[in-house]
Amino acid sequence: MEKIVIIGGGIIGMTLANYLDTTKYQVTVVDDPTGQATKASAGIISPWLSKRRNKRWYQLAKDGAAFFEKLAQDFSLTTDIYQRSGTLIIRPENQLAALAELAEERRKEAPEIGQITCLSPAETQQALPLLKPLPALKISGGGRLDGAAYLAFLEERARTNGVVFVQGKARLYKEKNWVVSTAYAEIPADHVCLTAGPGLGQLLEHLNYHVDVRPQKGQLLSFETTASAKDWPVAMLEGEGDLIPFANGKILLGATHENDGGWDLTPTEAAKQQLLTGIGSFLAAPEKLFAAPMTVRVGTRAYTSDFAPFFGLLPSEPGLVVASGLGSSGLTTGPYIGYLLAEYFNQGQNPSEKQKLFEKYSKPIAAYITQRH
């Protein structure tokens, strides 16, 4: 049986581990959970009205959002992990008609957008009582995903399917085959999948590659409330971030995008105040929510210089698969990327055919990973 080692147990790596056929492959996940972006994240699955002009990215995000229906069924995800809750997009009233028009246009290729409704201020507050009465556009197909809950659930599921987990910082080198080493183990592999987010550069550095990926710090606030939020939609607040209620009463606010934060995982008062002030201005009773018990989640995202993700086969290194650069849309695109990589292995590894599919969604790997001379 061929051995696959996945380095990085974030959203791509863990989804990949669960979709790989464990009757064909012996699967090991090596993970250093320090600062992992997915564990610190919760997000809105609603990419359709993005202003980003990168067509490959939009195709990936659109197909990634559509994939959630299959993902939720395949893994029997409960509503505290993922729920198609609907999305409220809060904008000034004079912008809503154009936004609704864009939504109608995009729905032609993305029927999963669902119903598109302009809400009056009173209707917005009725839909999401935390908010002030504000005009909004509601998209019924939007959803929410709790990254930490998703990973915990998938790890347990993978273990029952025979996937082995090794904790620690990984190093990659080549003898006859690939070998992944940690402080306590040497793991031989026929294939290695590098899904370590911003850590990809460090993994490939000593193999003489330069990787166009940098870390970005993100912080979000999690409030434990007794709100019966099961039927509440999520809200995208203009310029300030997201408001994400979960069925269990957890309310998440976030997230920051700190380019100068690098690998630092210290929660900061400045970020907390930025989120409280910015998002608080949209709330009907901010003091009530902010009095609830609160924790801060901090993680490190991966960004490329063109803000686009990449994934696929590293052409000069047989047996090596890479994925990184998801940025802040990783909860939308990550599960689908993990599934596509699993399909590459499960369907018999046809590199040229699959690379064509991968390049429908991202530039060739050579645009991001170059050999040092």
N, C-alpha and C positions, 0 to 999 in steps of 0.2 A: 504493500500500500504506500502510495506517495505521501510525503510529509509536506504540509503547508504550515509555515510559521507566520503569524500576523504580528507585526510590531506596532502597537498602539491600539488600545481598547476603547477608543472613542466611538463616535457615531458611525463612521465608516467601518472600522475594524470589527465592532461588535455585531453590526448588521451582516457583514460578510461572513463572520464565524457562524452565524445562525442559518445562513442560506447555503453554505457549503454542504455538499453531500458527504456526510461522515461515513457512509458505506464505501466511498471511493478514496477518501483522504483522511489522514491522521492530522488533526488540526490542533495547533498550540497557539495561544495568544500570550504574548509577552507585553506587559504594560507597566509603565511607571505613572501612577495616577496623579502625581503632583501637578496641580495647575491645569488639569484637563478641561478644555473648553466645554465639552458636552455636559460634564458633571455640574458645571456652574451655570448651565443655561436653561432657559425655557423660552419658547418662541412661538410666534404666530406663523402658521402655514398659510400664507396668502400673498403669493408673489405677483399676482396678475397685473396690478396697477403700478408696478415699479417704474421709476423714471429712467432706470439704467438702459443704455442704448446697446449694450453688448448682446447681439442676437443669439450667440451660442449660450451665454449665461441664461438668457430668458427661456430658451428651449429646455435647458436642463432644469431650471426652477419650475417651469410649467409642468414638465413631465414628472419631476420629483413630487410636486403637489398632487398630481393625479395618481401617483403610485401609492399614496397613503391608504387608499381604500383597500388595495391588495395587502399592503403591509399589516394593517389593522386586523384583517381577516386571517392572514397566514399565521400571525403570532398571537391572535386573540387578545389584543391590547385593551385594557380596561380604561374607563373614562378618566381615572386619575393619572394616566400616562398620556393618552391621546384622545381628543374629542373633536368632532366636527361641530364646532360651537357657533360658527358665524363670526364675521369680522365687522366691527364698526370703524369706519375711517373718518376721523374728526377733522374737518376743514371749514374755512369760512364759507358761508352760504353761497357766495358768488362763484365758488370754484366747483361746487358739487355737480352742476349740470354737465360740465365738461368731463368730470371724472366718471359720471354715470355713462356718458357716451363712450368713453374709452373702455369701460367695463363691458358694455354691450358689444363693442367691436371685438374685444379679446375673447369674449365668450364663444364666438363662432368656432374658434379652434380649441377652446378650453371650457367645455360644457360644465365641468366640475365647479366653475365659479358659482353656479346656482342662481338663485333669485337676486336681483339687484333692486334695491329700494332706497329712495331718498327719505330720510326720517326728519320729522320736525323736532325741535328741541325737546318737547314733551315726550315724544316717542323714543328719542334716544335715552332719556333718563329712565323711562319705563323699561326699556330693554336692558340697561345696565345702570342700576340705581346708584352706583358709586359716583357716576358722572354728574356734573352740572347739566342743566338743560342746554344742549348745544346741537346745532344741525349736524347731520352725519349721513354717510352713505353706508348702507348695510349690504354685505355680500354673504349670502347664506352658506356658501361652500367653504369659507375660511375655517381653519382649525387651530388647535393649540397642542403643543407637545412639551412635556416636562423631561428635559434631557437626563437629569439624574435618575428619575424613576424609570425611564426607558432603558438606560444602561444596566441598572440593578436587575430589572426583570429579565433582560436578555442574557446577562451573565448566568443567572440561575438556570435559564432555559438551555443555554449552551452546555453547561456542566452536565445536565441530565442527558444530553445527546453525545457525551463523551469528549467534548472539547476540554483540553488541558489548559489551565491558567498558571502563568509564572509571573510573579511580581518582581519588578526591578528594572534598572536602566539597561537597555540592550545595546550591544555592539555587534556589528555585522562584518564578517570577513569571509574570504573564499579559500577553500582548500580544493579538493576535487569537486565538492559541492559547496553550497552555502552553509555557513555555520553562524548561528546566533548565540552570542555569549552574554551571560549576566554574571553578577558576583557569585552566584551559586550553581550555575548550570551552563553546559555547552549543548546546544540543541542543533543537530544536523537537519538540513532542510533541502528538499528538491525545489521548492518555490518559497519565496519570501515576499510578503505584502507589507510595504512600508506605509502605514496609515497613521503616522505619529504627529500629524498637524505641523506646528512650527518646528518640531524637533527633527523634521526630515533632513534639514541641512546638516545637522550634526552627525546623523547616521551615514550620510553619503560623503561627508568631508574627507575622511581618511581613505576613501576609495578614489579620491582625486576628482570629485565633482563639486561644482558650485551650484547652489540651489537658490532660486529667486523666491525666497519665502522669509517673511519677518514676523515676529510676534507682536500681537496687539492685546493689551490688557482690557478686560471687560468686567464690570461689576454690576450686580443687580440685587435688589432688595426683596426679601421674601417675608410676608406678614402672615402669621397664623391667626385666622379669624373664625368666628362661628357663622359666618354668612352662608346662606343656602344658595351657593353660586352655580349649582348644577346646570342651569339653563342660561346662564349669562354668556353673552358673546365676549370676545376679546376686543380690545380697542387699540388702534394705531393713532397716536396723538401727534399732531403736526409738530415736527422739529424736536420733540422732547423724549420720544421713546414709546414704549408699549405698556399697556395695562392688561395683565393676564390673570383672570380668576380661574381657579380650578374647582372641581366638584366638591373636594374635601374642605373648602373654605380657605385654602391657601391663595393669597393674592400676591402676584409678582409684579414688580415695577423694574423696568430696565430698558436697555442696558447702556453703560458707558462705552465709548470707543476711545481708548487712551493709547495713542501711537507712541508716546514717550514712556509708557509704563513697562514696556518690554516684558521680561519674565517675572517681574515683581508681583507677589501674590498678597500683599498687605492691603486689607480693606482701608480705604481712606475716608476721612471726614468730608473732604472736598467733593468726592464722588457721591457720597450719601446725600449731601446738601443739594448737589446739582439735580439729583433724581427727585428728592422730596420737593424742592422748589418748582422745578419744571413740570413734573407730573401733577404735583399738588394743586397747581393753578387750574387744572381741569376738573378737580374733584368737588363734589357737593359738600362733603364734610371731611376735609383732609385730616383734621385733628383726631377724629374718631378712628380712622384707619391707622394713622401713625402712632396711636397709643397701643396698638396690638403688639404682641411679642414679635420681634424682627430679627432675622439673620441676614448676613451679607454673603452672597456667593461671588467668588472671584475666580476667573479662569483666563487662559491665554489662547486667543484665536490665531489662526494662520492666515496671513495675507500675502499675495503676490503684488508686484509693482503695478500690474494692470487690474488689480482687484478681482481677478477671475480665477476660479479653481482649475485644477488639472488632474487628470488621472489616466492610467494606462500602463503599457509595458515600456520599460527602459530599454531602448533598442540595442544598446551595446552590451547589455548584461542579461543574457538568457536566464529565465527563472525569477527575475525581479520585477515586481509590480509596484507602482507608486501612486499615491493620491494625497493631495494637500491643497492649501489655499482657499479653503471654504469660506473664510471670513464670517460675517454675521448672518449669512443665509444658510449656514451649515445644517441646521435642523431640517430645512426644506430639501436640500440637495443631497445630504450625506447618506440617508438610508437608500436612496435610489442608486447612488454610486456604489455602495456596498453590494447591492443586489446585482448590478451589472458586472462587477468584478467576480462575484460568485458564479454567475452564469458563464463567464469566460472559462472558468475551471470545470464546472459541471457539464458543459456541452463539448468538452474535449479540446480546449485550447487551440483555437484557430487564430493565431496572432494577427495575420493581415486583415482578416474579415472583421475581427473584433476591434482592431485599432481604428478601422474606418468608422465603426459605430461610436467609439469613444471620441473621435475627432469631430463628430456631429455636435458634441457638447463642450469640447475644450480644444484649445490650440494644441498642436503637436508637443509632446513632452520636451523636445529640444528647445522650445521657446522659454522653458523655465529651468531646465537642468542641463548644464554644459560641462564638458570635460576640461579640467585645467591642463595646460600644456607646460 
